[in-house]
Amino acid sequence: MTDPFALFDEWYAQARETEINDSNAMALATADAQGRPSVRMVLLKGHGPDGFIFYTNFEGRKAGDLLANPHAALLFHWKSVRRQIRIEGRVGPVDDATADAYFATRSRDSQLGAWASDQSRPLPSRDAFMDRYEAVRARFEGGPVSRPPHWSGFRLTPERIEFWQDREHRLHERRVFTRQENGWNEGLLYP
Ligand SMILES: Cc1cc2nc3c(=O)[nH]c(=O)nc-3n(C[C@H](O)[C@H](O)[C@H](O)COP(=O)(O)O)c2cc1C
């Protein structure tokens, strides 16, 4: 029986070698409380059997969706290897220690950006954003930048993972893993 996380690691390692950039970029699909979907790219910043982690502003649209409806889907498409991975499951916030540890690894500019951005809310002008950035920079001058209370990570715990590999004549290969009480069920799907 294949471990889907080991298979993910194998494919991800290959994608890191072959993608021209952002091999950790994935589409994140959410739906609001009424079931209306939306999708955007985020970066995978941690993964393992516990789940797949990304970081974001908790007052933006995706966070609003996830806090109201904690089901989401992730999609990797690695063009260089003609592969797709689809991951679905429940999402919840990471703990503060995990978010703090990751925030500390970010560049100072990114840390300041997390304070300066009211993600997903209307911005009157680019200058208004730059002014806020400057104000934040001045505020933290000479000291460390703390993690904003509205900035953290979400972890998606997968219930279903599907690996899609392009094959000749459109005879693509689809392997699907579904979480059971004591492990994973593995199967194939018609392409
Ligand atoms: C390649 C790529 C990676 C991105 N990574 C992130 C990310 O890790 N976190 C994030 O909040 N936004 C990221 N963004 C921006 C999001 O796609 C999106 O514009 C923003 O988070 C607002 O989404 P929302 O309005 O649905 O909350 C990324 C965009 C691209 C194109």
The ligand as an SDF file (V2000), in Angstrom:
LIG
                    3D

 31 33  0  0  0  0  0  0  0  0999 V2000
    2.1110   32.3460   -7.0080 C   0  0  0  0  0  0  0  0  0  0  0  0
    1.2990   33.0690   -5.9720 C   0  0  0  0  0  0  0  0  0  0  0  0
    1.4760   32.7730   -4.6260 C   0  0  0  0  0  0  0  0  0  0  0  0
    0.7150   33.4040   -3.6400 C   0  0  0  0  0  0  0  0  0  0  0  0
    0.8790   33.0440   -2.3390 N   0  0  0  0  0  0  0  0  0  0  0  0
    0.0800   33.5930   -1.3750 C   0  0  0  0  0  0  0  0  0  0  0  0
    0.1590   33.1390   -0.0240 C   0  0  0  0  0  0  0  0  0  0  0  0
    0.9250   32.2240    0.3210 O   0  0  0  0  0  0  0  0  0  0  0  0
   -0.6660   33.7370    0.8760 N   0  0  0  0  0  0  0  0  0  0  0  0
   -1.5500   34.7180    0.5260 C   0  0  0  0  0  0  0  0  0  0  0  0
   -2.2570   35.2110    1.4100 O   0  0  0  0  0  0  0  0  0  0  0  0
   -1.6590   35.1570   -0.7330 N   0  0  0  0  0  0  0  0  0  0  0  0
   -0.8660   34.6080   -1.7120 C   0  0  0  0  0  0  0  0  0  0  0  0
   -0.9760   35.0270   -3.0130 N   0  0  0  0  0  0  0  0  0  0  0  0
   -2.0010   36.0550   -3.3300 C   0  0  0  0  0  0  0  0  0  0  0  0
   -3.3770   35.3540   -3.4290 C   0  0  0  0  0  0  0  0  0  0  0  0
   -3.4800   34.6520   -4.6560 O   0  0  0  0  0  0  0  0  0  0  0  0
   -4.5370   36.3510   -3.3050 C   0  0  0  0  0  0  0  0  0  0  0  0
   -4.4310   37.3770   -4.2620 O   0  0  0  0  0  0  0  0  0  0  0  0
   -4.6150   37.0080   -1.9330 C   0  0  0  0  0  0  0  0  0  0  0  0
   -4.2090   36.1140   -0.8980 O   0  0  0  0  0  0  0  0  0  0  0  0
   -6.0290   37.4830   -1.6310 C   0  0  0  0  0  0  0  0  0  0  0  0
   -6.9130   36.3890   -1.6770 O   0  0  0  0  0  0  0  0  0  0  0  0
   -8.3860   36.4430   -0.9790 P   0  0  0  0  0  0  0  0  0  0  0  0
   -8.9530   37.7720   -1.3700 O   0  0  0  0  0  0  0  0  0  0  0  0
   -9.1400   35.3000   -1.5570 O   0  0  0  0  0  0  0  0  0  0  0  0
   -8.1710   36.3030    0.5070 O   0  0  0  0  0  0  0  0  0  0  0  0
   -0.2220   34.4120   -4.0160 C   0  0  0  0  0  0  0  0  0  0  0  0
   -0.3990   34.7100   -5.3790 C   0  0  0  0  0  0  0  0  0  0  0  0
    0.3500   34.0540   -6.3310 C   0  0  0  0  0  0  0  0  0  0  0  0
    0.1020   34.3850   -7.7870 C   0  0  0  0  0  0  0  0  0  0  0  0
  1  2  1  0
  2  3  1  0
  2 30  2  0
  3  4  2  0
  4  5  1  0
  4 28  1  0
  5  6  2  0
  6  7  1  0
  6 13  1  0
  7  8  2  0
  7  9  1  0
  9 10  1  0
 10 11  2  0
 10 12  1  0
 12 13  2  0
 13 14  1  0
 14 15  1  0
 14 28  1  0
 15 16  1  0
 16 17  1  0
 16 18  1  0
 18 19  1  0
 18 20  1  0
 20 21  1  0
 20 22  1  0
 22 23  1  0
 23 24  1  0
 24 25  2  0
 24 26  1  0
 24 27  1  0
 28 29  2  0
 29 30  1  0
 30 31  1  0
M  END
$$$$
